[in-house]
């Protein structure tokens, strides 16, 4: 009997490392349009999460704000490109959500058709402007700079929401007077739809805030339940997201192949996306990034574009800091 007990104890001890190394399951959601589609396709196609010990289950959403609702409903654990304005609002309403990284700079331009008589942003007053749907970070930043820099309040223009492809269609069919489009979309359109650029979010934000900071439209958001109980899991996800960024930058041709297959992008569109890879995708949470996010909340709240105070525990920095020690 003593021998049997000893053998059983040894067997249990041998199993402990295997259990400790078991993959940690994480449900990851993202919006299948714009920047998120390309990056998400690469993240799914490669095994960076698995190599970090994460067993990922991916959820795709056609609506930009849907990942936040899914986090609130505990349908997913994490979103790598959640709309910042929506996260601010949800947290203020009591949704147990945290931000673990800044992931998508606002690489967006105000444009009009090339033959439009409009030549400046201030002339968009009273016009129809296409952009990401109401509540998205693009819509909130656009509203903030339109009012702050040009005196165009939210009631002084008509917001026509849609994804990037639909917005380009609206412009081509003259259903809107102008639009806020991502730079990658403008580049992909090429000569198919000639556009006139009126100004960028980056320049407009610098004018509004009198700073050199570029605003973010997307952030990494995670359920408080997961990050509070298992911060090491979020650390591993962050490391995998960083691995994906580095790999994409070093393997442009392979990224093109993934985008053509998984995202159904034509060859030219895929190559344009790859050319904008580092401009559109980021993984940062340094003190200057936190300062920028706080400033965005201040501007959004002051303009009445979001409600509620900035929760002191909204930014969770330890997983990001810890991820930099992982090899």
N, C-alpha and C positions, 0 to 999 in steps of 0.2 A: 504493500500500500504506500509505504514511504517513497519507493522508487517511482510509482505511478504519479504521486503528488509532485515529485521533483521534475519528472518529465513534463507534466502539465504546466508547471511554473515556467520551465524553460521555453516551452512553446508559446506561452502567453507573452513572455519577455521578448521573444523573437518577433512577435507580431506588432509590438508597440511602435517600432520605427516605421513599419509599413503604414500603420494608421496615421502616424504623425505626418507622413508624406502624402497621404491621400489628397487628391485634388479638392480644392475648395470651390463649391458651386456658387456662381454669381450670375444673376439674370441682368443682362445688359440691353438697354433699349436705345434706339436712335431714330431720328427723323430721316426718311429716305428721300431727301432732296438736298440741293445745295451742297455745301461743304461736307456735311455729315455722310452723305451717300458714298462719296469716293473713299473717304477715310474708313468708314465702317466696312466697306467691301474688302479693303485690304486687311483690316483687323480680323475679319471673319475668315478670309482665305488663308492667312498664315497662322502659324501655331505659337505665336509669342505668348499668348495667355496661358496655354497649356505648359509651355516651358517654364513659366513662373509658378506653376502649381495651381492654376485656376481652370476650373471646368465651366466654361461660359455657355450660357443659353441666350441666344440673341432674339430680340423682339423688334420688329420693324413697325414704324408708325407713319402714316401719310400726313399727319397734322403736326406742325412744329411744336405746339404746346402739349401734345399727347404724352410725351415721356414724363412730364411733370405730374400730370394727372395719374399716370401709371405708378409713379413713385408714391404719390399720396394714397393710392389704393393698395399699396404693397403688391402690385403686380410685377414690378421689376425692382432690382436693388440699386441700380446705378445707370446713369446716362452720361456719356462722355461729351456731349455737345448740347446740353440743355440751354434754352433761352434764358439769358441772365435776368431780364425784367420779370419773367414768369417765376423764376426761382425766388427773387426778392419778394414778390407779392405772395407767393405760396407760404414762404417762411413767416411773413408777417401775419398771415391768417392762421398760423399754428401748425402747419404741416411739418412733421419731423424730418427735415431735410437739411443737408449740409453741402457746402461747396468745398471740393478738394483740389481744384486746379482751374486756371484760366486756360481755355483751349482754342477759342476761335476769335481772332482779332476782327474788328469791323472793317474788313476790306471791301467797302461798298461805295458806289458812285451814284450821284444824281445825274440822270441822263434824260434826254429828249430825242425824238427823231431828228436826223441831220437837217431835214428841211423845215423844222419847226421855227416859228418866229421867236420862240422863247430863247433868250441868251443868258439868263442869269437865274439863280435860285429864287431870288426875290420875286421873279415874275411867275412863280408857281402858285401864288396866292389866288384862290378861287378856282383852282384847276383840279383835275382828277390825277392822283398820283398813285401809281402801282407800287406795291412793296409787299414784304412778307406780312401775313395776317396780323390784325390788331392783337396786341398783347405780346407779340414777338419782340425781341431785342432790337431788331432792325426798325420796326415801326416806332418803338419808344425813342430810340436815339434820333431817328429822323424827325419826330415831333419835337424833341428837345432842341435840336439845332435850328429847325425851321422857325420856331418861336423865338428862341434866344438870340439868334443872329440876324433873322430877317423879319421878325414881327408877324409871322404867319402862325396863328393859333390853330388848335386842333379843329376848330369850327370854320377855319378859313380855307380848308381844302377837303377834298373827298378822298378817303383812303380806299383804294381798291386792292384787296388782298389776293394773294396767290403765290404759288411756288415760282421758281425762276423761269421755267419753260412757259408757264401761263402768262407771266408778266411780259416776256418777250413777244408772245402772241398778241397781247393787249396793245403793245406799242406798234407792232406791225399793222394791226387792224384799226389803229387810231381810236381805240376804245379808252385810252388814257392819254393825258397830255405829256406826262413824264413818268419816270420810275426811279426807284432806288434799287439798283442791281449790283450784285457782287462782281468784282473785277474779272473773275474767271468766266462768268457768264458773258460779259461784254466781249472778252477775248474769243470765246467759243463762237459767238455770233459772226465775227469777222465781217466779211462783205455782204453777208446774207441780210443783215439789217444794220444800215449805217446809222450811227448814233452820235450825238453831240454831248460831250461831258460838261456838266455845269460845276461840279465840285465833288470832293470826296468827303466821306464821313471823318476821315483822319484829320484833314485840314479844318473842317468845320468844327470838330470837337476841340482842336487846339485853340481856335478863335474863341469858342464859347468858354473854355475853362482857363484860358491863358496859361497853358501848360504844354509840354511836349509829349504827353501821354497819348497813346492810341487806345480808344475804348475797345472793350470786348463785347461781343454779342453772344458768345457761347461759353459755357463753363462745364466742368465736370461736377455733377451733382450725385449725391449718394444718400440713401436712407440713413437717418440717425441710428436706427436699430443696428444696421450692419457695421457702421464705422465705430460706434460706441462699444459694441461687443467684440468686434474683430478688426481692429485697425490694421493689423498685419495683412489682412486680406486686401484691403484697399491699397496698402503699400505695394503689394505684388501687382495689382491691376495698374497702378500708376507706372511701375517699372515696365510692364508690358506695353502700355500706351507709348512710353518713350522709345522702346525698342522698335515699335511700328513706325514712328516718325523717322528714326534714324535709317531704318531699312528702306523706307520709301524714298528717302532722299538719295540713297546710294544705289537704288535699283529702279531707275525710271522706266526702262523698257518692260520690266516685269510688272510694274504697277499698271502700265498701259494695258497689258494683257489681262490683268485681273479686272480692270474697269470695263473693258470690252465684253468680257464674259459675264461678270457678276452684276455690273451696273448698266449693262446694255448701252454703253456709250460708243459712238462712232470713233474711229481711229483718231481723227483730228481733235475731237472734243476731249478724248482721253489724254492726248499729248498736251493739250492746253492746260488741263487740270494738273498734270504732273509738273508742268512748268511753273505752276503757282503753289506747289505743295507746301513749301516753307512759309509762304506769305499767308496762307489760309489756315494752316494747322499749327498748333503750338501746345506746349505743356509747360506752363510756368505758374509759380506761386511764390515768387520772391516778394520782399517787402514793397517794392515799387508796384508790383501787380496788385497787391492788396490795397495799396493806396489808390490806385486807379479804380478798382471796384467800389471802394467806399465813396469815391468822388462821383462815380456814376449813380450810385444810390441817392446821393445828395441832390444831384441835378434832376434825376427822375422824380424824386419826391417833391422837390421845390416846384417843379412844373405841373404837379398834380397828375403825373402819368402813372405813378404807383402810389399805394397807400401803405401806411405803417412804418414803424421804425426799423432800423437795421439791427437785427438780432445779434447780440454780442457773441453767440456761439455758432453763428452761421458759417464762418470760415474755420475749417479744421485743417491745420497745417502740419501736424506731426507725421501723417502718412507720406506727404510729399517730401518732407525733410528726410525721413527714414529711407525713402526710395532711392535717394541719391547715394546711399551707402551700399546698395545692392550692386553686385557685379553682373 
